[in-house]
Amino acid sequence: MKIGVIGTGYVGLVTGTCFADSGNDVICVDNNPAKLEALRRHEIPIYEPGIETLFERSVREGRLHFTSDLEDTVHKSDIIFLCLPTPPGGNGQADLSFVMNVAKQIGGMIRDYKIIVNKSTVPVGTADKVREIISAETDVEFDVVSNPEFLREGAAIDDFLKPERVVIGSRSPRAIKQMELLYEPFVRSGNPIIVMDERSSEMTKYAANAFLATKITFMNEIANVCERVGADVDNIRRGIGTDSRIGKRFLFAGIGYGGSCFPKDVQALDFTSDEYGYDFKILKAVIDVNDRQKLSIVEKIKRFYHKELAGKEIGVWGLSFKPETDDVREAPALYIIKELVDAGAKIRAYDPEAMQTFREAIGEDYAARIEFVKDQLSAIKGADALVICTEWNEFRRPDFGVFTDNMKTQVIFDGRNLFNLERMAETNITYISVGRATINAEA
């Protein structure tokens, strides 16, 4: 099929690359000349395991193209995917200006039947709005489809190529047939293509992310109670995760969720609920608890040092919101490091992939007061404490003698519960994690 992908951000690039790898002719459109030139030089602007091989093969075999010419792409494409940013506004409402502006342009360009697909995460009713905008610009027949993405950063290629489900929101038999044909190669193992109306499809994406965010936040609340009653959240997780009604995923306690999806999608669903006169109390609690959870580890650090952090040298492992990505949007590390810097601490930070994106996200003023180092060892040399913010695999099995040999004071504040408590009890390291007992505490 002839596919157009508008936007070469995270979702757009993964979508375009995976469709091209499955044999489609894909044109990706972007209005950023520097990004387009980089893509033409085979420089991929995101870190996503597995994308390089598919990208290189599709470009080499002439199935994946990049351009700034939207009109030419519209004319050459049968199905056009809108993979545009929908950032949150100050009140949590999703900003649809990018989607609406492109829809208006497309409306003035189509000359024959097209399927316009909302791949971006958008509020309920967006498909109707896109349809209205395009209809005002043309009399040519077209269909608007909602096709939400369910990609996990760090596993997006597998998620796209082997989806647990594909959701198609449309009431047009013609569009549904074409979308089913497009996705048929990805569901040969029997996973379903679920067809529904557009509004239900749009709500499905928000409901999925809101539920997962709620599950994470619930376990963080359980962890906070565990710390007070002397229980171990890891045991709780194992105890309830084997219940098939609950499941074992998204039950790991920590310092809160971040990233490009959960924060903005939860806020957007809460805004939509308010807009329609419904007080979504559970969702508001999820937002409030997650905001507090991000800084819970800072409170532990301040309590340990009796609020005297000025001059303390603190190493930080992990800056991205999760492992296997360089995405730092709403990453707990952003909030934690700002608080520590404001309290007078000296920060040495390391992440395998997210150093540059973090430096840009935190801003010049804070970045100038942070030392970004080349490896994990450099982060802890002479440090008074180590803070772990991201559960990268390379952090999981350190030689604990390294901490003793290199740190001024052997104290670890682990926001991701990487280490076994019994193993830590055999060291001379003070180990403070989330929802578990403190090991070798020295007040």
C-alpha positions in Angstrom: 0.0 0.0 0.0 1.0 3.7 -0.4 1.3 5.1 3.1 1.9 8.7 4.2 3.1 9.5 7.7 2.8 13.1 8.8 5.3 13.7 11.6 8.6 11.9 12.3 8.6 12.0 16.1 8.7 8.8 18.1 5.3 7.4 17.0 5.7 8.6 13.4 9.2 7.2 12.8 8.3 3.8 14.4 5.1 3.6 12.4 6.7 4.6 9.1 9.6 2.2 9.6 7.5 -0.8 10.6 5.0 -0.3 7.7 7.9 0.0 5.2 9.5 -3.1 6.6 6.3 -5.0 6.0 6.4 -4.2 2.2 4.5 -0.9 2.0 5.8 2.2 0.2 6.0 4.9 2.9 6.6 8.6 2.7 7.4 10.4 6.0 6.7 14.1 6.1 8.2 16.7 8.5 8.7 20.4 8.4 12.0 20.4 10.2 14.8 20.6 7.6 17.6 19.6 10.0 15.7 16.5 11.0 15.0 15.6 7.4 18.6 15.9 6.4 19.7 13.8 9.4 17.2 11.1 8.4 18.4 11.1 4.8 21.9 10.6 6.2 20.5 7.5 8.1 20.8 9.3 11.4 17.9 8.2 13.7 16.9 11.0 16.1 15.4 8.6 18.8 16.9 5.8 20.8 14.8 2.7 20.3 16.3 -0.8 20.3 15.8 -2.6 17.0 14.8 0.3 14.8 18.2 0.7 13.1 18.0 -2.6 11.2 14.5 -2.1 9.9 15.2 1.6 9.0 18.4 0.8 7.1 16.8 -2.1 5.2 13.7 -0.1 4.2 15.7 2.9 3.0 18.1 0.7 1.1 15.3 -1.2 -0.6 13.5 2.1 -1.5 10.4 1.6 0.6 11.0 4.4 3.1 11.3 8.1 2.0 11.5 11.5 3.7 10.2 14.8 2.5 8.9 18.2 3.5 6.4 18.2 0.6 3.0 17.5 2.2 0.9 18.0 -0.9 3.0 15.5 -3.0 2.7 13.0 -0.1 -1.1 13.4 0.1 -1.4 12.8 -3.7 0.8 9.7 -3.6 -0.7 8.1 -0.5 -3.8 5.9 -0.1 -3.7 6.0 3.7 -2.4 9.1 5.6 -1.4 8.7 9.3 -1.3 11.8 11.5 1.5 11.2 14.0 1.6 14.7 15.4 2.4 16.1 18.8 -0.6 16.7 21.2 1.2 18.3 24.2 -0.7 19.1 27.3 -1.6 22.7 28.0 -1.4 24.3 31.4 -4.8 22.8 32.5 -4.0 19.4 31.1 -6.0 19.8 28.0 -4.4 18.2 24.9 -3.2 20.8 22.4 -4.7 19.8 19.0 -3.4 22.7 17.0 -0.9 20.6 15.1 -3.5 18.0 14.2 -6.1 20.6 13.1 -3.7 22.7 11.1 -2.5 19.6 9.1 -6.1 18.4 8.7 -7.0 21.7 7.1 -4.1 21.6 4.7 -4.9 18.0 3.7 -8.5 19.1 3.0 -7.3 21.5 0.4 -5.0 18.9 -1.2 -7.0 15.7 -1.7 -8.1 14.9 -5.2 -9.4 11.3 -4.7 -10.5 9.0 -1.9 -8.2 9.0 1.1 -8.2 7.4 4.5 -7.0 9.9 7.2 -5.8 8.1 10.3 -5.4 9.7 13.7 -2.4 7.8 15.2 -1.7 10.5 17.8 -3.3 10.2 21.2 -6.2 12.6 21.0 -9.3 13.4 23.1 -12.6 11.9 22.4 -14.3 13.6 19.5 -11.2 14.5 17.6 -12.0 12.3 14.6 -15.3 14.2 14.3 -13.4 17.5 14.4 -10.9 16.4 11.8 -13.7 15.2 9.6 -15.5 18.6 9.9 -12.3 20.5 9.1 -11.5 18.4 6.0 -15.1 18.5 4.8 -15.1 22.3 4.9 -12.2 22.2 2.4 -13.2 19.6 -0.1 -16.1 17.7 -1.7 -13.9 14.6 -2.4 -14.9 11.4 -0.5 -12.6 10.5 2.4 -12.8 8.7 5.7 -11.3 9.5 9.1 -10.2 6.6 11.3 -9.0 6.4 14.9 -6.1 4.0 15.2 -4.4 4.5 18.6 -0.9 3.3 19.2 0.0 1.1 22.2 3.8 1.4 22.0 6.1 1.0 25.0 9.3 3.1 24.6 12.2 0.6 24.6 10.0 -2.1 23.2 8.2 -0.2 20.5 9.4 -2.2 17.5 8.2 -5.5 19.0 5.0 -3.9 20.1 4.3 -2.7 16.5 5.4 -5.9 14.7 3.6 -8.2 17.2 0.8 -6.2 18.7 -1.4 -7.7 21.5 -4.3 -6.0 19.7 -5.0 -3.5 17.0 -7.8 -1.0 17.6 -9.6 0.5 14.5 -12.2 3.2 15.2 -14.4 3.6 12.1 -17.9 3.1 10.9 -16.9 3.0 7.2 -16.8 -0.5 5.7 -14.4 0.7 3.0 -11.9 2.2 5.5 -12.2 -0.8 7.9 -11.4 -3.2 5.1 -8.3 -1.3 4.0 -7.1 -0.9 7.6 -7.6 -4.7 8.2 -5.6 -5.5 5.1 -2.8 -3.1 6.2 -2.5 -4.7 9.7 -3.0 -8.3 8.6 0.7 -9.2 8.4 1.1 -8.1 12.1 -1.6 -10.3 13.6 -1.0 -13.7 11.9 -0.4 -15.3 15.3 -4.1 -14.7 16.1 -4.1 -11.5 18.2 -7.2 -9.5 17.4 -8.1 -6.6 15.3 -10.8 -4.9 17.3 -13.2 -2.7 15.3 -15.3 -0.1 17.1 -16.6 3.5 16.6 -14.2 6.4 16.6 -15.1 7.8 20.0 -14.7 4.4 21.7 -11.4 3.9 20.0 -10.2 7.3 21.2 -11.3 6.5 24.8 -9.7 3.1 24.7 -6.2 4.6 24.5 -6.9 7.0 27.4 -8.5 4.2 29.4 -5.6 1.9 28.9 -2.9 4.4 30.0 -5.0 5.7 32.9 -5.6 2.2 34.2 -1.8 1.3 34.0 -0.9 4.6 35.7 -3.5 3.9 38.4 -1.9 0.4 38.9 1.6 1.9 39.3 0.3 4.5 41.7 -1.6 2.1 43.8 1.5 0.0 44.3 3.5 3.2 45.3 0.8 3.9 47.9 1.1 0.4 49.2 4.9 0.9 49.3 4.4 4.0 51.4 2.2 2.1 53.9 4.7 -0.8 53.9 7.5 1.6 55.1 5.3 2.6 58.0 4.1 -0.8 59.1 7.3 -2.8 58.5 6.1 -4.8 55.5 8.0 -5.5 52.3 6.4 -4.3 49.1 8.3 -6.9 47.0 6.5 -9.6 48.9 3.2 -7.9 48.4 3.9 -7.6 44.7 4.6 -11.4 44.5 1.6 -12.1 46.6 -1.0 -10.3 44.5 0.7 -10.5 41.1 -0.1 -14.2 40.9 -3.8 -13.5 41.0 -4.9 -13.7 37.4 -7.5 -11.0 38.0 -4.7 -8.5 38.9 -1.7 -9.7 36.9 2.0 -9.2 37.7 2.8 -6.3 35.3 3.0 -2.7 36.5 3.2 -3.7 40.1 6.8 -2.5 40.8 7.0 0.3 43.4 9.3 3.2 42.8 9.5 6.9 42.4 6.5 7.4 40.1 5.8 7.2 36.4 6.9 9.6 33.7 7.4 9.7 30.0 5.5 11.0 27.0 2.2 9.1 27.5 1.0 8.4 31.0 1.3 12.0 32.5 -0.3 13.8 29.6 -2.9 11.1 28.9 -4.0 10.9 32.5 -4.3 14.7 32.6 -6.1 14.9 29.3 -8.7 12.3 30.4 -9.2 14.2 33.7 -9.7 17.4 31.7 -12.2 15.7 29.4 -14.1 14.3 32.4 -14.3 17.8 33.9 -15.4 19.2 30.6 -18.3 16.8 30.5 -19.2 17.5 34.1 -17.8 14.4 35.8 -15.4 14.5 38.7 -13.0 11.6 38.0 -11.8 11.4 41.6 -9.6 8.3 41.2 -7.7 9.9 38.3 -7.2 13.1 40.3 -5.7 11.0 43.1 -3.4 9.3 40.7 -2.0 12.6 39.5 -1.6 13.9 43.0 0.1 10.8 44.4 2.4 10.5 41.4 3.5 14.1 41.8 4.3 13.4 45.5 6.0 10.1 44.7 8.6 11.7 42.4 10.0 13.7 45.3 9.5 11.0 48.0 13.2 10.0 47.7 14.3 13.6 48.2 12.4 13.6 51.5 14.3 10.4 52.5 17.6 12.1 51.6 16.8 15.2 53.5 15.7 13.2 56.5 18.9 11.1 56.5 21.1 14.2 56.4 18.9 16.2 58.8 18.0 18.6 56.0 21.7 19.7 55.6 22.4 19.0 51.9 24.6 22.0 51.1 27.9 20.8 49.8 26.9 17.1 49.7 28.2 15.3 46.6 25.5 13.1 45.2 25.9 10.7 42.3 22.8 9.9 40.2 22.4 6.8 38.1 19.7 7.0 35.5 18.1 10.1 33.9 15.5 8.7 31.5 12.0 8.0 32.7 12.6 4.3 32.0 15.3 2.1 30.7 16.0 1.5 27.0 15.0 5.0 25.9 16.6 8.5 25.9 13.2 10.1 26.7 13.2 12.2 29.8 9.8 13.8 29.5 8.3 14.0 33.0 11.2 11.8 34.2 11.4 11.6 38.1 15.1 12.5 37.8 14.2 15.9 36.5 12.3 16.8 39.7 14.7 15.0 42.0 17.8 16.7 40.7 16.2 20.1 40.7 15.3 19.7 44.3 18.7 18.5 45.3 20.5 21.3 43.4 18.2 23.9 45.0 19.1 22.4 48.4 22.8 23.0 47.7 23.9 19.5 46.7 26.6 18.9 44.1 25.3 16.4 41.4 27.3 14.1 39.2 24.9 12.3 36.8 25.2 9.4 34.4 22.8 7.7 32.0 23.7 5.3 29.2 21.5 7.2 26.6 19.8 10.2 28.0 22.6 12.6 28.9 21.9 15.1 26.1 18.1 15.0 26.2 18.3 15.5 30.0 20.6 18.4 29.6 18.2 20.1 27.2 15.1 19.3 29.2 16.4 20.6 32.6 17.5 23.9 31.2 20.7 25.8 31.0 20.7 27.1 34.5 20.4 23.7 36.2 22.6 22.0 33.6 25.4 24.3 34.4 25.3 23.2 38.0 25.3 19.5 37.2 28.4 17.5 36.3 27.5 15.0 33.6 30.0 12.1 33.7 31.1 9.4 31.3 30.2 6.3 33.3 28.7 4.9 36.5 32.0 4.8 38.4 32.7 8.5 37.8 29.3 9.3 39.3 30.1 7.8 42.6 33.8 8.7 43.1 34.1 10.7 46.3 30.3 10.9 46.6 28.4 11.2 49.9 25.5 9.2 48.4 24.1 7.6 45.3 20.6 8.0 44.0 19.2 5.5 41.5 16.4 6.9 39.3 16.2 4.5 36.4 16.4 0.7 36.3 18.9 0.2 33.5 20.1 -3.4 33.4 23.8 -2.3 33.7 23.0 -0.9 37.2 21.5 -4.2 38.5 24.6 -6.2 39.3 27.4 -3.9 40.5 30.5 -5.0 42.4 29.5 -3.7 45.8 33.1 -3.4 46.7 33.2 -0.5 44.2 30.9 1.5 46.4 33.2 0.9 49.5 36.3 1.8 47.5 35.1 4.9 45.8 32.4 6.6 47.9 33.1 9.0 50.7 30.1 7.6 52.5 28.5 4.4 51.4 24.8 5.3 51.2 22.4 4.3 48.4 18.9 5.8 47.9 17.4 3.3 45.4 14.2 4.7 43.7 13.8 1.5 41.7 14.4 -1.3 44.2 17.2 -2.8 42.1 19.0 -4.7 44.8 18.2 -7.7 47.0 17.8 -6.8 50.7 19.6 -9.9 51.9 22.6 -9.2 49.7 22.7 -5.6 50.8 22.6 -6.7 54.5 25.9 -8.5 53.8 27.6 -5.2 52.8 28.5 -2.2 54.9 26.4 0.0 52.7 23.4 1.9 54.0 20.6 1.0 51.6 17.3 2.9 51.5 14.7 1.8 48.9 11.0 2.1 48.3 8.5 0.2 50.5 11.1 -2.0 52.1 13.2 -2.1 55.2 16.3 0.2 55.4 19.5 -1.7 55.6 22.5 -0.8 57.7 21.1 2.5 58.7 23.3 5.1 60.2 21.3 8.1 61.5 
